[in-house]
């Protein structure tokens, strides 16, 4: 009795697929969908790619009208004259009516999946509209990128908290480019912002390398490779080009690079604890504490935190660690030792010294 039909399916097992198709046809009958084949075609771009032999190739679904070879077409910011069309069996066709999917050749670029296409009277009209759309997209991109104020940026740079990574994405299909770009942008955090400054279908070109050099960007190619000239230019200008066949590998590498942009932070690791039993004042040396190690190991390169009545009263590096009269590198639990701290002579019997070392670790995004 609901408004919307539901159907459990599994493409892997073939479960419910026939029932789904029946329900789609039933829904179409109920909606009384109609189209006029005797008008200029409109429809939707399903996928776009760059074919080495045929140029830019787009799969479109006609929703109204009839699409014909020779039509002047515009889809998103791409335009052109249809040179050839192929059906789902890769057979050449001269036209395609409503609800027919076809592969078309002739566009000057790769429109985005989901873009609608329209037929214009002249090729010049299609070109002018596409150029205006492209300009609007650039302006919109600039507005989107300036959400972070200059004041915010300057404050965060002063604190060493602001980093940016610029990426140029090139790929074999529009769908893979969009998926990769969206994944990169979602990696942005408060510490590192990822900017996809350019994305397009096709081979990595010299223009991509020049843009990367000018904007301090890295180039990520998915299922594409740089041209010979682009590779030489990248080597000369020190531009990094990374190519991938698996999206997750690209995401992992970018994430690792983001972590590498952050300064490492120091982390304390407690190594041991000693109890001061006696204190000796030695001329030219200062105060030496006679101690017993109660936990862990004490190393000569550790630092010590003096704890008196449960309160930390001083922290300093260990200046000397001895067993009897000999300098040693470490003392383990249960053994006695002598400890002196750098520029600290106020040790008292009963004090506890917590020893620790500091290591550098990578920050988390």
C-alpha positions as CSV (number, residue, x, y, z in Angstrom):
1,X,0.0,0.0,0.0
2,X,3.1,2.3,0.0
3,X,4.0,4.8,-2.6
4,X,7.4,3.3,-3.5
5,X,8.1,-0.3,-4.7
6,X,11.0,-2.3,-3.1
7,X,12.8,-5.3,-4.4
8,X,15.6,-7.4,-2.9
9,X,18.3,-8.1,-5.4
10,X,21.8,-9.6,-5.7
11,X,23.6,-9.0,-9.0
12,X,26.2,-11.5,-7.9
13,X,23.7,-14.3,-7.4
14,X,21.1,-13.1,-9.9
15,X,18.5,-12.8,-7.1
16,X,15.5,-10.7,-7.9
17,X,16.8,-9.2,-11.1
18,X,13.9,-10.3,-13.2
19,X,11.4,-9.0,-10.6
20,X,13.2,-5.7,-10.5
21,X,12.9,-5.3,-14.3
22,X,9.2,-6.1,-14.1
23,X,8.7,-3.5,-11.4
24,X,10.6,-0.9,-13.4
25,X,8.4,-1.5,-16.4
26,X,5.3,-1.4,-14.1
27,X,6.5,1.9,-12.6
28,X,7.0,3.3,-16.1
29,X,3.4,2.3,-17.1
30,X,2.0,3.9,-14.0
31,X,3.9,7.2,-14.6
32,X,2.7,7.2,-18.2
33,X,6.1,8.3,-19.4
34,X,6.2,9.7,-22.9
35,X,8.7,11.2,-25.2
36,X,8.6,13.1,-28.5
37,X,11.0,11.5,-31.0
38,X,10.4,14.4,-33.5
39,X,12.5,17.0,-31.8
40,X,16.1,17.8,-30.9
41,X,17.5,15.3,-28.5
42,X,18.1,15.8,-24.8
43,X,19.5,13.2,-22.3
44,X,22.1,12.4,-19.7
45,X,25.8,11.5,-19.8
46,X,26.4,8.1,-18.3
47,X,30.2,7.9,-18.6
48,X,33.1,9.6,-20.5
49,X,36.6,8.5,-21.3
50,X,39.6,9.2,-23.6
51,X,40.2,6.4,-26.2
52,X,43.7,6.4,-27.7
53,X,42.4,5.8,-31.2
54,X,39.0,7.6,-31.2
55,X,39.6,10.6,-28.9
56,X,37.0,11.6,-26.3
57,X,34.2,9.0,-26.0
58,X,30.9,9.5,-24.1
59,X,28.1,7.1,-23.3
60,X,24.8,8.9,-23.2
61,X,21.1,8.0,-22.6
62,X,18.6,9.8,-24.8
63,X,15.5,10.9,-22.7
64,X,13.7,12.9,-25.4
65,X,14.0,13.5,-29.1
66,X,16.2,11.7,-31.6
67,X,20.0,12.0,-31.6
68,X,21.6,11.9,-35.0
69,X,25.1,12.0,-36.5
70,X,26.0,15.6,-37.4
71,X,24.1,17.1,-34.5
72,X,25.8,20.0,-32.6
73,X,25.9,18.9,-29.0
74,X,26.7,20.5,-25.7
75,X,27.2,18.5,-22.4
76,X,28.4,20.4,-19.4
77,X,31.5,22.3,-20.5
78,X,32.2,20.1,-23.5
79,X,30.8,20.7,-27.0
80,X,31.3,19.4,-30.6
81,X,29.6,17.8,-33.6
82,X,28.7,14.1,-33.4
83,X,31.0,12.2,-35.8
84,X,29.9,8.7,-35.1
85,X,27.5,6.7,-32.8
86,X,27.6,3.1,-31.6
87,X,25.0,1.0,-29.8
88,X,25.5,-1.3,-26.8
89,X,26.8,-4.0,-29.2
90,X,29.4,-1.6,-30.6
91,X,27.6,-1.5,-33.9
92,X,27.5,1.8,-35.8
93,X,24.1,3.6,-35.8
94,X,22.9,6.7,-37.5
95,X,20.4,7.8,-34.8
96,X,19.1,7.0,-31.3
97,X,15.6,7.6,-30.0
98,X,14.2,8.0,-26.5
99,X,15.5,5.5,-23.9
100,X,18.3,4.3,-26.1
101,X,21.9,4.4,-24.8
102,X,24.6,5.2,-27.4
103,X,28.3,5.9,-27.5
104,X,29.1,9.1,-29.2
105,X,32.3,10.6,-30.7
106,X,33.0,14.2,-31.5
107,X,33.1,16.1,-28.2
108,X,36.1,18.2,-27.5
109,X,36.4,17.0,-23.9
110,X,35.0,14.5,-21.3
111,X,31.7,15.7,-19.7
112,X,31.0,14.7,-16.2
113,X,28.7,11.7,-15.5
114,X,25.3,13.1,-14.8
115,X,25.6,16.1,-17.1
116,X,22.6,16.7,-19.3
117,X,23.2,17.2,-23.1
118,X,21.3,19.3,-25.5
119,X,21.4,19.9,-29.3
120,X,22.2,23.4,-30.5
121,X,21.4,24.9,-33.9
122,X,25.0,25.8,-34.6
123,X,28.4,24.6,-33.5
124,X,29.3,28.2,-32.5
125,X,26.3,28.5,-30.2
126,X,27.3,25.3,-28.4
127,X,30.9,26.5,-28.1
128,X,29.8,29.9,-26.6
129,X,27.5,28.3,-24.0
130,X,30.2,25.8,-23.0
131,X,32.8,28.5,-22.6
132,X,30.4,30.5,-20.3
133,X,29.8,27.4,-18.2
134,X,33.5,26.8,-17.9
135,X,34.0,30.4,-16.7
136,X,31.2,30.0,-14.1
137,X,32.8,26.8,-12.9
138,X,36.2,28.5,-12.4
139,X,34.5,31.3,-10.5
140,X,32.6,28.9,-8.3
141,X,35.7,27.0,-7.6
142,X,37.5,30.1,-6.4
143,X,34.6,31.0,-4.2
144,X,34.6,27.6,-2.7
145,X,38.4,27.7,-2.0
146,X,38.2,31.0,-0.1
147,X,36.0,29.8,2.8
148,X,39.0,29.8,5.0
149,X,39.8,33.5,5.8
150,X,43.2,35.0,5.3
151,X,43.3,35.8,9.0
152,X,42.7,32.1,9.8
153,X,45.4,31.1,7.5
154,X,48.0,33.6,8.8
155,X,47.3,32.6,12.4
156,X,47.6,28.9,11.7
157,X,50.8,29.3,9.6
158,X,52.3,31.3,12.5
159,X,51.5,28.4,14.9
160,X,52.9,25.9,12.4
161,X,49.5,24.3,12.1
162,X,48.6,25.0,8.5
163,X,49.7,22.9,5.5
164,X,48.3,22.5,2.0
165,X,48.7,19.8,-0.6
166,X,47.8,20.7,-4.2
167,X,47.0,17.8,-6.5
168,X,46.4,17.5,-10.3
169,X,44.3,14.5,-11.2
170,X,44.3,12.9,-14.6
171,X,42.5,9.6,-15.5
172,X,41.1,7.4,-18.2
173,X,37.4,8.0,-17.4
174,X,35.3,10.7,-15.9
175,X,33.9,8.4,-13.3
176,X,37.4,7.4,-11.9
177,X,38.5,11.0,-11.9
178,X,35.5,12.1,-9.9
179,X,35.9,9.2,-7.4
180,X,39.6,9.9,-6.9
181,X,39.1,13.7,-6.6
182,X,36.3,13.3,-4.0
183,X,38.4,10.8,-2.0
184,X,41.3,13.2,-1.9
185,X,39.2,16.2,-0.8
186,X,37.6,14.1,2.0
187,X,41.1,13.5,3.3
188,X,41.4,17.1,4.4
189,X,41.8,17.8,8.1
190,X,42.3,20.8,10.3
191,X,46.1,20.2,9.9
192,X,46.4,19.5,6.2
193,X,44.1,20.8,3.5
194,X,44.0,18.9,0.1
195,X,43.2,21.0,-3.0
196,X,42.4,19.3,-6.3
197,X,43.4,22.3,-8.5
198,X,42.8,20.5,-11.8
199,X,41.1,17.3,-13.0
200,X,40.6,16.0,-16.5
201,X,40.4,12.9,-18.7
202,X,43.4,12.2,-20.8
203,X,47.2,11.7,-20.9
204,X,49.4,13.7,-18.5
205,X,50.6,16.6,-20.7
206,X,53.2,19.3,-20.6
207,X,50.5,21.8,-19.6
208,X,49.8,19.7,-16.5
209,X,53.5,19.7,-15.6
210,X,53.7,23.5,-16.0
211,X,50.6,24.0,-13.8
212,X,52.1,21.7,-11.2
213,X,55.4,23.5,-11.2
214,X,53.6,26.9,-10.9
215,X,51.3,25.8,-8.0
216,X,53.7,23.5,-6.2
217,X,51.4,20.5,-6.9
218,X,51.9,16.8,-7.4
219,X,50.3,15.0,-10.4
220,X,48.3,11.8,-9.8
221,X,47.5,9.7,-12.9
222,X,45.0,6.9,-12.8
223,X,45.3,4.4,-15.7
224,X,47.1,7.1,-17.7
225,X,50.8,7.9,-18.3
226,X,52.7,11.1,-19.1
227,X,53.8,11.8,-22.6
228,X,57.5,11.7,-23.3
229,X,57.7,15.5,-23.4
230,X,55.8,15.8,-20.2
231,X,58.1,13.3,-18.5
232,X,61.2,15.2,-19.6
233,X,59.7,18.5,-18.4
234,X,58.8,17.0,-15.0
235,X,62.3,15.8,-14.5
236,X,63.7,19.2,-15.4
237,X,61.4,21.1,-13.1
238,X,61.3,18.6,-10.3
239,X,57.6,17.9,-10.6
240,X,56.4,14.6,-9.0
241,X,54.2,12.4,-11.2
242,X,52.6,9.3,-9.6
243,X,50.6,6.8,-11.6
244,X,48.2,4.2,-10.3
245,X,46.0,1.3,-11.3
246,X,44.3,0.9,-7.9
247,X,42.4,3.9,-6.4
248,X,43.2,2.8,-2.8
249,X,46.9,2.8,-3.5
250,X,46.7,6.5,-4.6
251,X,44.6,7.4,-1.5
252,X,47.1,5.6,0.8
253,X,50.1,7.4,-0.7
254,X,48.4,10.8,-0.5
255,X,47.5,10.1,3.2
256,X,51.2,9.1,3.9
257,X,52.4,12.3,2.2
258,X,50.0,14.4,4.3
259,X,51.4,12.8,7.5
260,X,54.9,13.5,6.2
261,X,54.1,17.3,5.9
262,X,53.5,17.5,9.7
263,X,56.3,18.1,12.1
264,X,57.1,15.2,14.3
265,X,56.1,15.5,18.0
266,X,58.0,14.2,21.0
267,X,56.6,11.3,23.1
268,X,57.8,10.3,26.5
269,X,58.4,6.6,27.3
270,X,58.9,5.8,31.0
271,X,61.8,3.4,31.3
272,X,62.2,2.9,35.1
273,X,61.8,4.2,38.6
274,X,64.4,4.5,41.4
275,X,64.2,5.3,45.1
276,X,66.8,7.6,46.6
277,X,68.2,6.0,49.8
278,X,71.2,8.3,50.5
279,X,72.5,11.6,49.2
280,X,76.2,12.4,48.9
281,X,77.7,15.8,48.3
282,X,80.9,15.5,46.3
283,X,83.1,18.5,45.4
284,X,83.5,19.2,41.7
285,X,80.7,16.8,41.0
286,X,77.7,18.0,43.1
287,X,75.0,15.9,44.5
288,X,75.0,12.1,43.9
289,X,72.0,10.1,45.0
290,X,72.5,6.5,46.1
291,X,69.5,4.7,44.7
292,X,67.9,1.3,44.1
293,X,66.0,0.6,40.9
294,X,62.5,-0.5,41.8
295,X,61.0,-0.8,38.4
296,X,62.2,-1.2,34.8
297,X,65.7,-0.1,33.6
298,X,67.6,3.1,34.0
299,X,69.7,4.3,31.1
300,X,72.5,6.8,31.2
301,X,70.9,8.8,28.4
302,X,67.5,9.0,30.1
303,X,65.9,12.0,31.8
304,X,64.8,12.0,35.4
305,X,61.7,13.4,37.0
306,X,62.1,14.0,40.7
307,X,59.0,13.1,42.7
308,X,58.7,14.2,46.3
309,X,55.5,13.5,48.3
310,X,53.7,12.7,45.1
311,X,54.6,16.0,43.5
312,X,57.1,16.5,40.6
313,X,59.6,19.0,41.8
314,X,62.2,18.9,39.0
315,X,63.0,17.4,35.7
316,X,66.5,17.1,34.2
317,X,68.7,14.9,32.2
318,X,70.9,12.3,33.9
319,X,74.5,13.5,34.0
320,X,76.0,10.4,35.5
321,X,74.9,6.8,36.1
322,X,77.3,4.6,38.2
323,X,77.6,1.2,39.7
324,X,80.1,1.7,42.6
325,X,82.8,3.8,40.9
326,X,82.2,2.7,37.4
327,X,80.2,4.5,34.8
328,X,77.5,2.2,33.3
329,X,75.0,2.5,30.5
330,X,72.1,0.9,32.3
331,X,71.0,-0.5,35.6
332,X,68.2,-3.0,35.9
333,X,65.5,-3.7,38.6
334,X,66.8,-4.6,42.0
335,X,70.3,-3.2,41.6
336,X,71.8,-0.2,43.4
337,X,73.3,2.7,41.5
338,X,74.4,6.3,41.8
339,X,72.6,9.0,39.9
340,X,73.3,12.7,39.5
341,X,71.1,15.1,37.5
342,X,72.2,18.0,35.3
343,X,72.3,21.3,37.4
344,X,70.3,19.9,40.3
345,X,71.7,19.4,43.8
346,X,68.5,19.3,45.9
347,X,67.9,15.5,45.9
348,X,66.8,14.1,49.3
349,X,66.5,10.6,50.8
350,X,63.1,9.2,50.1
351,X,62.7,11.0,46.7
352,X,61.5,8.9,43.8
353,X,63.1,9.4,40.4
354,X,61.0,8.4,37.4
355,X,63.3,8.0,34.4
356,X,62.1,8.4,30.8
357,X,63.3,8.8,27.3
358,X,61.8,11.0,24.5
359,X,61.2,9.8,20.9
360,X,59.9,11.6,17.9
361,X,56.7,10.2,16.5
362,X,54.6,11.2,13.5
363,X,51.5,13.3,14.2
364,X,48.1,12.0,13.4
365,X,45.9,13.7,10.9
